[in-house]
C-alpha cells in the first residue's frame, strides 16, 4: 500500500512539474522597453490657431503625440519608426514614478494595437485621461508581445518629466484654437434676403471665422466665391445681382485681411438652384453665396521629423 501511495505521489509531482513547465514556457522569456530616460525626456508643444500638439520623442521607437485640431476632438497616437508591436489587444497601465512612492499605479484596460506606423490611436476620453495622469507625474505604458516572436514582449512608455511646462503652452494654444476647422469651412454658405446683396450679422460672423482661418492656414490655395439668386427677375438682372452678392462677400474677406490673390469670383444668376423656385422656401435657399476652400496639401502631416 505504501508503494502504491508513493507511486501516486510521484505521478502527481510529475504532472505538476509538466503543468508548471508549460506555464513558464508560455510566458515571454525576455522583454524590451522603449522609454525616455529622465535626463533625455522632453515634451514639445507645437501650437497654432489651427492645431495644438504635445509631442514626446521616444528613443529608438518614435514619438507619442496628443493632437487637437480646429473643430475636432482631442486624439492621441503613437507613431513608430519601425513598429515592433504585434497586432491585437495590448494592455495600458499607468505607473507611479519612483520619486513619488505615495502615488499608485493603475490598470486602464486593453487597447487595440495595429500594424504599421501608427500602432496606437486613442479617442478623446482616454487621451484626456492620459493627460491627467501625466499631469500627476505618472507614466502611461503600452505593452504587447512583439510581432517577430512570441517569447518577447514590448513596452512603450511615456515620461512625465518636463510635462507640465509644455502642457501650459498647450493649454494656452487650446484657448486660441479656432472653433471651426477646414472640414466645416471648406463648403460654407451665406444667405441673402430677396433683391438684397448686403451682409447681415449672421453672415459677418461666419465670414469673420472664414477670414481668420484663411489667414492662419498657409496651405490654403484658393477661395472660390460663387454668387446665386432665385428666379424672381430676368436673367440679366439676376446675373448682376449674383455678382454684387459675390463681391460683397469678397470685399468683406479682403477687408478682414484675406489676400485678394486667393479669391476667385464667379456669379451664376438663377442657373444653379439648390431647390425648386416654385416655393418661397426654395427661393430663400437659392439666394446665396457659396464659399469653397481648396488646399494644396492635406491639412496637417503627422510625418517625422518631430523637431
C-alpha positions as CSV (number, residue, x, y, z in Angstrom):
1,X,0.0,0.0,0.0
2,X,2.9,2.3,0.8
3,X,4.4,1.6,-2.6
4,X,1.1,2.4,-4.2
5,X,0.9,5.7,-2.4
6,X,4.4,6.5,-3.3
7,X,3.7,5.9,-7.0
8,X,0.7,8.1,-6.9
9,X,2.7,10.9,-5.2
10,X,5.4,10.7,-7.8
11,X,2.9,10.7,-10.5
12,X,1.3,13.9,-9.1
13,X,4.6,15.6,-8.8
14,X,5.5,14.8,-12.4
15,X,2.1,16.1,-13.5
16,X,2.5,19.4,-11.6
17,X,6.0,19.7,-13.0
18,X,4.7,19.4,-16.5
19,X,2.0,21.9,-15.9
20,X,4.4,24.4,-14.4
21,X,6.8,23.9,-17.1
22,X,4.1,24.6,-19.7
23,X,3.1,27.8,-17.9
24,X,6.7,29.1,-17.8
25,X,7.2,28.2,-21.4
26,X,4.2,30.1,-22.5
27,X,5.3,33.4,-20.9
28,X,7.7,35.7,-22.6
29,X,11.2,35.0,-21.5
30,X,12.5,38.4,-22.5
31,X,11.2,42.0,-22.7
32,X,12.2,45.3,-24.2
33,X,11.0,48.7,-23.1
34,X,11.1,51.9,-25.0
35,X,11.1,54.8,-22.6
36,X,12.9,58.1,-22.3
37,X,15.5,58.3,-19.6
38,X,15.0,61.1,-17.0
39,X,18.0,63.1,-18.4
40,X,16.6,62.9,-22.0
41,X,12.9,63.1,-21.6
42,X,11.3,66.1,-23.2
43,X,7.8,67.4,-24.2
44,X,7.5,69.7,-27.2
45,X,4.5,72.0,-27.7
46,X,3.6,72.7,-31.3
47,X,0.9,75.4,-31.4
48,X,-1.1,77.5,-33.9
49,X,-4.6,78.8,-34.2
50,X,-5.4,75.6,-36.3
51,X,-3.8,72.9,-34.2
52,X,-2.3,72.2,-30.8
53,X,0.1,69.3,-30.3
54,X,2.1,67.9,-27.4
55,X,4.9,65.6,-28.6
56,X,7.3,63.3,-26.7
57,X,10.1,61.7,-28.7
58,X,10.7,58.1,-27.6
59,X,14.2,57.0,-28.3
60,X,14.6,54.1,-30.8
61,X,10.8,53.9,-31.1
62,X,9.3,57.1,-32.5
63,X,7.1,59.5,-30.7
64,X,3.9,60.0,-28.7
65,X,1.5,62.8,-29.7
66,X,-1.5,64.5,-28.2
67,X,-3.3,66.4,-31.0
68,X,-6.3,68.7,-31.2
69,X,-7.2,70.5,-34.5
70,X,-9.7,73.3,-35.0
71,X,-13.2,71.9,-35.0
72,X,-12.1,68.4,-33.9
73,X,-11.8,66.4,-30.7
74,X,-8.6,65.5,-28.9
75,X,-6.8,62.4,-30.0
76,X,-3.6,60.6,-29.0
77,X,-1.4,58.3,-31.1
78,X,1.9,56.5,-31.1
79,X,4.0,56.9,-34.2
80,X,6.7,54.3,-34.8
81,X,9.8,54.5,-36.9
82,X,9.6,50.7,-37.1
83,X,6.7,49.2,-35.2
84,X,7.8,46.2,-33.0
85,X,4.3,45.6,-31.6
86,X,2.1,42.7,-32.7
87,X,-1.4,43.5,-33.9
88,X,-4.1,42.6,-31.4
89,X,-5.1,43.6,-27.9
90,X,-2.4,45.3,-25.7
91,X,-2.6,46.5,-22.2
92,X,-2.4,50.1,-20.9
93,X,-1.0,50.6,-17.4
94,X,-0.2,53.8,-15.6
95,X,3.0,53.5,-13.5
96,X,3.8,55.7,-10.4
97,X,7.2,57.4,-10.5
98,X,9.9,56.1,-8.2
99,X,10.4,59.6,-6.7
100,X,6.7,59.7,-5.7
101,X,6.1,56.4,-3.9
102,X,2.9,57.6,-2.4
103,X,1.3,57.7,-5.9
104,X,-0.4,54.5,-7.0
105,X,-0.3,52.9,-10.5
106,X,-3.5,51.8,-12.2
107,X,-4.6,49.4,-15.0
108,X,-6.6,51.2,-17.7
109,X,-7.5,48.0,-19.5
110,X,-7.0,46.8,-23.1
111,X,-6.3,49.0,-26.2
112,X,-6.2,48.0,-29.8
113,X,-2.7,47.6,-31.3
114,X,-2.4,47.9,-35.1
115,X,0.4,47.0,-37.5
116,X,2.3,49.8,-39.3
117,X,3.4,53.3,-38.5
118,X,0.5,54.1,-36.1
119,X,0.2,51.2,-33.7
120,X,-2.0,53.0,-31.1
121,X,-4.6,55.7,-31.6
122,X,-6.9,56.7,-28.7
123,X,-10.1,58.8,-28.7
124,X,-10.9,62.0,-26.7
125,X,-11.9,60.3,-23.4
126,X,-8.8,58.1,-23.0
127,X,-6.5,60.7,-24.3
128,X,-7.8,63.2,-21.7
129,X,-7.2,60.5,-19.0
130,X,-3.6,60.1,-20.1
131,X,-3.1,63.9,-19.9
132,X,-4.4,63.9,-16.4
133,X,-2.2,61.0,-15.4
134,X,0.9,62.7,-16.8
135,X,0.0,65.9,-15.0
136,X,0.0,63.9,-11.8
137,X,3.5,62.7,-12.6
138,X,2.6,59.2,-13.7
139,X,3.9,57.3,-16.7
140,X,1.5,55.6,-19.1
141,X,2.8,52.3,-20.6
142,X,1.5,50.3,-23.5
143,X,2.6,46.6,-23.7
144,X,2.1,43.8,-26.1
145,X,4.1,40.9,-27.4
146,X,6.4,41.5,-30.4
147,X,5.4,40.6,-33.9
148,X,8.7,38.8,-34.5
149,X,8.4,36.3,-31.7
150,X,6.1,35.0,-29.0
151,X,8.9,34.8,-26.5
152,X,9.5,38.6,-26.3
153,X,7.2,41.3,-25.0
154,X,7.4,45.0,-25.9
155,X,6.5,48.0,-23.7
156,X,6.3,51.6,-24.9
157,X,6.2,54.1,-22.0
158,X,5.8,57.9,-21.7
159,X,7.7,60.0,-19.2
160,X,6.1,62.8,-17.2
161,X,9.5,64.6,-16.8
162,X,9.1,68.2,-18.1
163,X,5.5,67.6,-19.0
164,X,3.9,70.5,-17.1
165,X,5.8,73.3,-18.7
166,X,4.9,72.1,-22.2
167,X,1.3,71.4,-21.1
168,X,1.0,75.0,-20.1
169,X,1.8,76.2,-23.6
170,X,-0.6,73.5,-24.9
171,X,-3.4,74.8,-22.8
172,X,-2.8,78.4,-24.0
173,X,-3.0,77.1,-27.5
174,X,-6.4,75.5,-26.9
175,X,-7.7,78.8,-25.7
176,X,-6.8,80.4,-29.0
177,X,-7.8,77.5,-31.2
178,X,-10.4,78.3,-33.9
179,X,-13.8,76.8,-33.1
180,X,-14.3,75.6,-36.7
181,X,-11.7,73.8,-38.9
182,X,-11.2,73.1,-42.6
183,X,-13.7,70.2,-42.7
184,X,-16.5,72.5,-41.5
185,X,-15.5,75.6,-43.5
186,X,-14.5,74.1,-46.9
187,X,-18.1,74.4,-48.1
188,X,-19.7,77.5,-46.4
189,X,-22.8,79.4,-47.4
190,X,-24.1,83.0,-46.9
191,X,-27.9,83.6,-47.4
192,X,-29.5,86.8,-48.6
193,X,-32.9,88.5,-48.5
194,X,-34.8,88.9,-51.7
195,X,-33.2,91.5,-54.0
196,X,-30.5,92.2,-51.4
197,X,-26.7,91.9,-51.5
198,X,-25.9,93.4,-48.1
199,X,-24.5,91.2,-45.4
200,X,-26.4,90.6,-42.2
201,X,-24.9,89.9,-38.7
202,X,-25.1,86.1,-39.2
203,X,-23.2,86.4,-42.5
204,X,-20.5,88.7,-41.0
205,X,-20.0,86.3,-38.0
206,X,-19.4,83.4,-40.4
207,X,-17.1,85.4,-42.7
208,X,-15.0,86.6,-39.7
209,X,-14.3,82.9,-38.9
210,X,-13.5,82.2,-42.6
211,X,-11.1,85.1,-42.7
212,X,-9.3,84.0,-39.5
213,X,-8.9,80.5,-40.9
214,X,-7.8,81.8,-44.4
215,X,-5.1,84.0,-42.8
216,X,-3.8,81.2,-40.5
217,X,-3.8,78.3,-43.0
218,X,-0.6,78.6,-45.0
219,X,-1.6,75.7,-47.1
220,X,-4.8,77.3,-48.4
221,X,-4.5,77.6,-52.2
222,X,-7.7,79.2,-53.4
223,X,-11.1,80.5,-52.3
224,X,-13.9,80.2,-54.8
225,X,-16.8,82.6,-54.2
226,X,-20.0,81.9,-56.2
227,X,-23.0,84.2,-56.3
228,X,-26.5,82.9,-56.9
229,X,-30.1,84.2,-57.0
230,X,-33.6,82.8,-57.2
231,X,-35.6,83.1,-60.5
232,X,-37.8,86.1,-59.5
233,X,-36.4,88.6,-62.1
234,X,-34.9,88.5,-65.6
235,X,-31.7,86.6,-66.3
236,X,-29.6,89.8,-66.8
237,X,-30.9,91.3,-63.6
238,X,-30.2,88.0,-61.7
239,X,-26.7,87.8,-63.1
240,X,-25.8,91.3,-61.9
241,X,-27.4,90.7,-58.5
242,X,-25.4,87.4,-58.0
243,X,-22.2,89.4,-59.0
244,X,-23.0,92.0,-56.3
245,X,-23.5,89.3,-53.7
246,X,-20.2,87.6,-54.5
247,X,-18.4,90.9,-54.5
248,X,-19.9,91.8,-51.1
249,X,-18.5,88.6,-49.6
250,X,-15.1,89.0,-51.3
251,X,-14.8,92.7,-50.2
252,X,-15.6,91.7,-46.6
253,X,-13.0,89.0,-46.5
254,X,-10.3,91.2,-48.0
255,X,-11.1,93.9,-45.5
256,X,-10.5,91.3,-42.8
257,X,-7.0,90.6,-44.1
258,X,-7.5,87.8,-46.6
259,X,-5.3,88.1,-49.7
260,X,-7.2,89.1,-52.8
261,X,-4.9,86.8,-54.7
262,X,-6.5,83.8,-53.1
263,X,-10.1,84.7,-54.2
264,X,-11.8,83.7,-57.4
265,X,-15.2,85.3,-58.1
266,X,-17.9,83.7,-60.1
267,X,-21.6,84.6,-60.5
268,X,-24.4,82.5,-62.0
269,X,-27.7,84.2,-61.5
270,X,-30.5,81.6,-61.2
271,X,-28.8,78.9,-63.2
272,X,-27.9,76.5,-60.4
273,X,-30.7,76.3,-57.9
274,X,-30.4,74.2,-54.8
275,X,-34.2,73.8,-54.6
276,X,-37.2,74.5,-56.7
277,X,-38.1,78.2,-57.3
278,X,-41.8,77.3,-57.1
279,X,-41.9,77.8,-53.4
280,X,-40.8,80.7,-51.1
281,X,-38.6,78.3,-49.1
282,X,-37.0,77.1,-52.2
283,X,-36.3,80.7,-53.4
284,X,-34.8,81.6,-50.0
285,X,-32.4,78.6,-50.2
286,X,-31.3,79.7,-53.7
287,X,-30.5,83.3,-52.7
288,X,-26.9,82.5,-51.6
289,X,-23.2,82.9,-52.0
290,X,-21.1,79.7,-51.6
291,X,-17.5,79.7,-50.3
292,X,-15.3,76.8,-51.3
293,X,-11.8,76.5,-49.8
294,X,-9.1,74.5,-51.6
295,X,-5.8,73.4,-50.0
296,X,-2.5,72.4,-51.6
297,X,-1.8,69.5,-49.2
298,X,-3.7,67.6,-46.5
299,X,-4.4,69.8,-43.5
300,X,-1.7,68.5,-41.3
301,X,1.1,66.0,-41.8
302,X,1.9,63.5,-39.0
303,X,5.2,62.5,-40.6
304,X,8.6,62.7,-39.0
305,X,10.7,64.5,-38.1
306,X,9.3,65.8,-34.8
307,X,11.6,68.9,-34.5
